[in-house]
Amino acid sequence: MKITHQLSVQLSKKLFIANSGLVLHLLENTLVSEAMAAKLKPLLIYSMNIEGVPGRFVYFSAIDAPLPILDFLELAWSENNKEGIPDVLKVSKDFNEQFPWLSNFIYQFGIELIVADGKDRSFTANQRAAHGVADEYHYFNSPRDLDHNIRSIPNIEEMNKPIPFQDGWKFPLSGSISYMVDLAISDYKKLNKNFLKITNSFEQIYEEFPKNHDWLLKQQKGIPTRPVNIIENDIKRSLGIISYKEFIDNELEDENNILYGSDLVRKLMKCWPQSLSFVAKRIGVKTKDFEWYLTGKKGLDETSFYRLCEYIQMRESHEFYYEDGSPFYELSGNYLLHARDKLAHIDSIFDELTGGGDYSYKVEVQPDNGKSDPNFRILLFGSYSDFHIIVFNRSSPAVTLINEKTNSSNNKESVVIPIKMYLKVLRLFGDASSGNCNPSNIEVSMLDLFKEIQTIVD
């Protein structure tokens, strides 16, 4: 069995160093440019992961005083930390370009270097997992009182202490995971290990860490930055200057960073017949800014948010609120949507529009000329004036939603309508897709159709 380790160095997304030397844990993923604007220093996460086994060795360093890679290898592969050297070492393409000497260096210890590509899921997953482990180290190295409040915040030296019941390398505790994973860890630990012993001096290049950090910042390019007051608010929370409730209250008061309803709007946009760029232009923002709102990374300003609410017919609920007191938003229009491909997308918005499956009818409409539409299938669903249309690409996997047995009180799963009315639905769909009508407000155009459908199914 060949042992493969995966080596990476990344910028932490949530851990940053204050001027005091304390390592602060922010709640949101934060860009280096945002952190530096708030007078925080970036933190580097060094990670060595075991491929196929959930074990890893991590180390933390300030970006302006980085640990040389050779020193990290000594720490990870020394006899003190017990896991030894691998047969194979995997690194990313960017890492390999920054440390071109690495291949020749590890070759003398019998280690083969492999450059992982973007299709290597294990490598990518372990890079993501390193951020979670970093958060865990911060948690365990932050002493707490009986009420679970943090008594003190760790510095970098304290961050590099092993967490409880671990000896440097971190493995899940026995019994906390599946039997098969437990067995894989046990088998790995029984393997004979060779350890790294560096007795010779090496060229200075081995001790150098690249002064240019562009390779670390690649993933952050093009992401819009948030106002510095948002980061400063999170810093105050992490230092215990303000409570979590005060932090949330301050966030809610920020009229230029409104994130309300972003999850709901994201679901709707997956089936919206118009492009994101069209909607963004309609509400007066750049497409990129709208995309960041949808992913919860950056909010809209107050004017744009209320334009969005008006355009897609989204309103604040008068009945429901989240636990932290923030408002709950819901859809209130009559929608014409487009199910392009994935069933999960249309399934999700169908549940939203029906309150989890509360509807009086759900029927496929077909023209009375006896010919099936070669391109589309059309589903009508709702109850009384609360009705909606979904146009499906005929070849799409999403048509499974049409084929599923209905939960409505009537037994009809399809109805035949006059060809003229069927073509009217298609024309409306064309107008909505091209931006000539609002897909959230089809009540006036389709009320006669739904009245007829309601009569048939009743």
C-alpha positions in Angstrom: 0.0 0.0 0.0 1.5 3.3 -1.1 1.1 6.2 1.4 0.1 9.5 -0.2 0.2 12.8 1.5 -1.3 16.1 0.2 0.5 19.3 0.9 -1.1 22.8 0.7 -0.7 26.3 2.0 -3.7 28.6 1.9 -5.0 31.9 3.3 -7.5 31.4 6.0 -10.9 32.7 5.2 -12.1 33.4 8.7 -9.0 33.6 11.0 -7.0 36.8 11.0 -4.3 38.3 13.3 -5.0 41.5 15.2 -2.3 44.1 16.0 -2.3 42.6 19.5 -1.1 39.3 18.0 -4.4 37.6 18.9 -6.0 35.3 16.3 -9.6 36.4 15.7 -12.3 34.2 14.3 -14.7 36.1 12.0 -18.2 34.6 11.2 -18.1 35.3 7.5 -15.5 34.4 4.9 -13.4 37.5 4.6 -11.2 38.7 1.7 -7.6 39.7 2.5 -8.2 43.2 1.2 -11.2 43.5 3.5 -9.2 42.3 6.5 -6.3 44.6 5.8 -8.6 47.5 5.5 -9.8 46.7 9.0 -6.1 46.5 10.2 -6.0 42.7 10.4 -3.2 40.5 9.1 -3.8 37.4 7.0 -3.1 34.0 8.5 -1.5 31.1 6.5 -2.8 27.5 7.0 -0.2 24.9 6.2 -1.8 21.4 5.8 -0.5 17.9 5.2 -3.4 15.5 4.6 -3.4 11.7 4.3 -5.1 10.6 1.1 -7.9 8.0 1.8 -7.6 8.5 5.6 -9.1 11.4 7.6 -5.8 12.4 9.2 -4.0 15.8 8.8 -1.2 17.9 10.3 -1.7 21.7 10.3 0.4 24.7 11.2 -0.4 28.4 11.3 1.8 31.3 10.4 1.5 35.0 9.8 1.8 36.0 6.1 4.5 38.5 6.9 6.5 35.8 8.9 5.8 32.6 7.0 7.2 29.2 8.0 9.6 27.9 5.4 8.2 24.8 3.6 11.3 22.8 4.6 10.6 23.5 8.3 6.9 22.4 7.9 8.0 19.1 6.3 10.3 18.6 9.2 7.5 19.1 11.6 5.0 16.9 9.8 7.4 14.1 9.0 9.6 14.0 12.1 9.6 11.1 14.5 8.1 13.4 17.2 4.9 13.6 15.3 4.8 9.8 14.5 3.3 9.6 11.0 6.6 9.7 9.0 7.2 10.3 5.3 4.9 9.1 2.5 5.7 7.3 -0.8 3.9 10.0 -2.8 3.4 13.8 -2.1 0.7 15.6 -4.0 0.7 19.4 -4.5 -1.3 21.8 -6.6 0.0 23.3 -9.9 0.4 26.7 -8.3 2.3 25.3 -5.3 4.7 23.4 -7.6 5.4 26.5 -9.6 6.3 28.5 -6.4 8.5 25.8 -5.0 10.3 24.2 -8.0 13.0 22.7 -5.9 10.6 20.5 -4.0 10.6 17.6 -6.5 14.4 17.1 -6.3 14.5 17.6 -2.6 11.9 14.9 -1.7 13.3 12.5 -4.4 16.4 12.0 -2.2 14.1 10.5 0.5 12.4 8.2 -2.1 9.2 10.3 -2.3 7.5 10.8 -5.7 5.9 14.2 -6.4 2.6 14.4 -8.2 0.9 17.6 -9.3 -2.9 17.3 -8.6 -5.3 18.6 -11.3 -8.7 20.2 -10.9 -10.4 16.7 -11.3 -8.7 15.3 -8.1 -11.7 15.5 -5.8 -9.8 14.1 -2.8 -7.2 16.9 -3.0 -9.8 19.6 -3.5 -11.9 18.3 -0.6 -9.0 18.1 1.8 -8.0 21.7 0.9 -11.6 22.8 1.9 -11.4 20.6 5.0 -8.3 22.4 6.2 -10.3 25.6 6.8 -12.7 23.6 9.0 -9.8 22.1 11.0 -8.3 25.6 11.4 -11.6 26.8 13.0 -11.5 23.7 15.2 -8.0 24.5 16.4 -9.1 28.1 17.3 -12.1 26.7 19.2 -10.1 24.2 21.3 -7.4 26.7 22.0 -9.8 29.4 23.2 -10.5 28.6 27.0 -14.1 29.0 28.0 -16.1 29.5 31.2 -19.0 27.4 32.4 -21.4 29.5 30.3 -19.3 28.7 27.2 -18.1 32.3 26.9 -14.5 32.7 25.7 -12.1 33.6 28.5 -9.2 34.3 26.3 -8.3 34.4 22.6 -5.2 32.5 21.3 -2.2 33.9 19.6 -0.3 32.0 16.8 1.9 30.1 19.2 -1.2 28.9 21.1 -3.0 28.1 17.8 -0.2 25.6 17.0 -0.7 23.6 20.2 -2.2 20.1 19.6 -5.9 19.9 20.3 -7.1 17.6 23.2 -6.4 13.8 22.8 -4.2 14.4 19.7 -0.4 14.3 19.4 0.3 16.7 16.5 -1.5 14.9 13.6 -5.3 15.1 14.0 -7.5 12.1 13.5 -11.2 11.7 14.4 -11.6 10.1 17.8 -12.3 6.4 17.7 -16.1 5.7 17.9 -17.0 9.1 16.6 -17.1 7.9 13.0 -18.0 4.8 11.1 -16.5 1.4 11.7 -14.9 1.3 8.3 -13.2 4.7 8.7 -12.0 3.6 12.2 -10.5 0.5 10.6 -8.8 2.5 7.9 -7.1 4.7 10.5 -6.1 1.7 12.5 -4.6 0.0 9.5 -2.7 3.1 8.5 -1.2 3.6 12.0 0.1 0.0 11.9 2.2 0.6 8.8 5.9 0.9 9.1 7.0 4.5 9.0 10.2 6.2 8.0 10.9 9.6 9.4 12.5 12.7 8.0 15.9 13.5 9.5 17.7 16.5 8.0 21.3 16.6 9.0 22.9 18.5 6.1 22.6 22.2 5.5 20.7 23.2 2.3 20.8 26.1 0.0 19.1 29.2 1.1 16.4 28.8 -1.5 14.9 26.0 0.6 14.4 28.5 3.4 12.7 31.1 1.3 8.9 31.7 1.1 7.7 33.6 -2.0 7.4 37.3 -1.2 4.8 37.7 -4.0 1.4 36.4 -2.7 -0.6 36.5 -6.0 -0.7 32.7 -6.2 -2.4 32.6 -2.8 -4.9 35.4 -3.8 -6.0 33.9 -7.1 -9.4 32.7 -5.8 -10.2 36.2 -4.4 -9.8 38.1 -7.6 -12.9 39.8 -9.0 -14.9 39.4 -5.7 -16.4 42.7 -4.6 -15.3 43.9 -1.2 -17.7 44.7 1.7 -17.6 48.0 3.5 -15.0 48.1 6.3 -17.6 48.8 9.0 -19.0 45.3 8.4 -15.6 43.7 9.2 -15.1 46.0 12.2 -18.5 44.9 13.6 -17.4 41.3 13.3 -14.0 42.1 15.0 -15.8 43.7 17.9 -17.9 40.5 18.3 -14.9 38.2 18.1 -13.1 40.3 20.8 -16.2 40.2 23.1 -16.7 44.0 22.9 -20.2 43.5 21.7 -22.6 40.5 22.1 -23.8 38.3 19.2 -27.2 40.0 19.4 -25.6 43.4 19.1 -23.6 42.2 16.2 -26.7 41.0 14.4 -28.6 44.2 15.2 -25.7 46.2 13.7 -25.8 44.0 10.6 -29.5 44.5 10.2 -29.1 48.3 10.4 -26.7 48.4 7.5 -28.9 49.7 4.6 -26.1 49.1 2.0 -25.7 45.4 2.7 -29.2 43.9 2.7 -29.1 40.1 2.3 -32.7 39.4 3.2 -34.3 36.7 1.1 -31.1 35.8 -0.8 -31.7 32.1 -0.4 -35.3 32.3 -1.6 -34.3 34.6 -4.6 -31.5 32.1 -5.6 -34.1 29.3 -5.8 -36.4 31.4 -7.9 -33.6 32.6 -10.3 -32.7 28.9 -11.0 -36.1 28.7 -12.9 -36.5 32.4 -13.9 -37.1 32.7 -17.7 -34.9 35.8 -17.9 -31.1 36.0 -17.5 -29.4 37.2 -14.3 -28.0 40.1 -16.2 -31.5 41.2 -17.3 -32.8 41.1 -13.7 -29.6 42.9 -12.4 -30.1 45.7 -14.9 -33.7 45.9 -14.1 -33.0 46.6 -10.4 -30.0 48.8 -11.1 -27.0 46.7 -10.1 -24.1 45.0 -11.9 -24.6 41.3 -12.7 -21.6 40.4 -10.4 -23.2 42.3 -7.5 -26.5 40.5 -8.0 -24.6 37.1 -8.1 -22.9 37.9 -4.8 -26.3 38.8 -3.3 -27.6 35.4 -4.4 -24.7 33.5 -2.8 -25.0 35.5 0.4 -21.5 37.1 0.0 -22.6 40.7 -0.4 -25.9 42.4 0.2 -27.8 44.9 -2.0 -28.3 48.5 -1.2 -31.7 49.5 0.0 -33.0 51.0 -3.3 -31.9 47.9 -5.3 -33.3 45.5 -2.8 -36.8 47.0 -2.8 -36.7 47.2 -6.6 -36.0 43.5 -6.6 -38.8 42.8 -4.2 -41.2 44.7 -6.4 -40.1 43.1 -9.6 -40.2 39.4 -8.4 -43.2 40.0 -6.0 -41.3 39.2 -2.8 -42.6 40.6 0.5 -41.8 40.5 4.2 -44.0 38.0 6.0 -46.3 39.4 8.8 -46.5 36.0 10.4 -43.0 34.5 10.5 -39.6 35.6 11.7 -36.2 34.0 12.1 -35.0 33.1 15.6 -32.6 36.1 15.7 -35.6 38.4 14.9 -34.7 39.1 11.3 -37.5 39.2 8.8 -38.8 36.2 6.8 -39.5 36.9 3.1 -42.0 35.0 0.9 -43.1 35.0 -2.7 -46.5 36.6 -3.4 -46.9 36.7 -7.2 -48.4 34.5 -9.9 -45.3 33.1 -11.6 -44.4 31.8 -15.1 -41.2 29.8 -14.7 -38.9 27.8 -16.9 -37.6 24.3 -15.8 -34.5 23.9 -17.9 -32.7 20.9 -16.6 -32.2 19.9 -13.0 -35.2 18.4 -11.1 -33.8 19.7 -7.8 -34.1 23.3 -9.0 -37.8 23.2 -9.9 -38.6 20.9 -7.0 -37.3 23.4 -4.6 -39.2 26.4 -6.0 -42.4 24.2 -6.4 -42.3 23.6 -2.6 -41.8 27.3 -1.9 -44.8 28.2 -4.1 -47.1 25.5 -2.6 -46.0 25.7 1.0 -44.5 22.3 0.8 -47.2 20.7 -1.3 -50.4 22.5 -0.4 -52.4 23.0 -3.7 -55.8 22.2 -5.0 -54.7 21.2 -8.5 -51.5 20.3 -10.4 -52.2 19.5 -14.0 -50.4 19.2 -17.3 -52.2 21.1 -20.1 -52.3 19.8 -23.6 -53.7 21.3 -26.8 -57.0 20.0 -28.2 -55.5 19.3 -31.6 -54.3 15.9 -30.5 -50.6 16.7 -31.2 -47.9 16.8 -28.5 -45.8 19.9 -28.4 -42.3 18.7 -29.6 -40.4 21.3 -27.5 -42.3 21.9 -24.2 -44.6 20.4 -21.6 -46.6 22.9 -19.5 -47.7 22.4 -15.9 -50.3 24.5 -14.1 -50.7 24.3 -10.4 -52.1 26.3 -7.5 -55.4 27.1 -5.9 -58.0 29.7 -6.9 -56.2 33.0 -7.5 -52.9 31.7 -6.3 -51.8 30.0 -9.6 -48.5 29.4 -11.4 -47.2 28.0 -14.7 -44.0 26.1 -15.3 -42.8 25.5 -18.8 -40.5 22.4 -19.1 -38.1 21.6 -21.8 -39.5 18.3 -23.1 -36.2 16.4 -22.8 -35.3 17.8 -19.4 -35.0 15.5 -16.4 -37.1 18.0 -14.5 -40.2 16.7 -16.2 -40.2 14.1 -13.4 -42.1 16.7 -11.4 -45.0 16.4 -14.0 -45.0 12.6 -13.9 -45.1 12.4 -10.1 -48.5 11.5 -8.8 -50.4 14.6 -7.7 -51.2 15.3 -4.1 -54.2 17.5 -5.0 -57.8 16.8 -4.0 -58.8 16.0 -7.6 -57.7 13.0 -9.6 -57.0 14.8 -12.8 -53.3 14.9 -13.9 -53.8 16.5 -17.3 -56.4 18.6 -19.1 -57.0 19.5 -22.7 -57.4 23.2 -23.6 -58.2 24.9 -26.9 -55.1 25.2 -29.1 -55.5 29.0 -29.2 -55.3 29.2 -25.4 -52.3 26.8 -25.5 -50.5 29.0 -27.9 -51.3 32.0 -25.8 -49.4 30.4 -22.9 -46.4 29.8 -25.2 -46.5 33.5 -26.5 -46.6 34.7 -22.9 -43.6 32.5 -22.1 -41.8 34.0 -25.1 -42.6 37.5 -24.0 -41.5 36.8 -20.4 -38.2 35.2 -21.6 -37.4 38.2 -23.8 -38.2 40.7 -21.1 -41.5 42.0 -22.6 -43.5 41.0 -19.6 -42.9 40.3 -15.9 -42.8 36.6 -15.1 -44.0 37.2 -11.6 -47.3 38.9 -12.6 -49.2 36.7 -15.1 -52.6 37.0 -13.3 -54.1 39.4 -15.8 -53.0 37.5 -18.9 -53.9 34.0 -17.6 -56.8 34.5 -15.3 -59.3 33.2 -17.9 -57.2 30.1 -18.4 -57.0 29.4 -14.7 -60.7 29.9 -14.2 -61.3 27.3 -16.9 -58.8 24.9 -15.4 -60.4 25.4 -11.9 -63.8 24.6 -13.3 -62.5 21.4 -15.0 -60.6 20.1 -12.0 -63.4 20.9 -9.5 
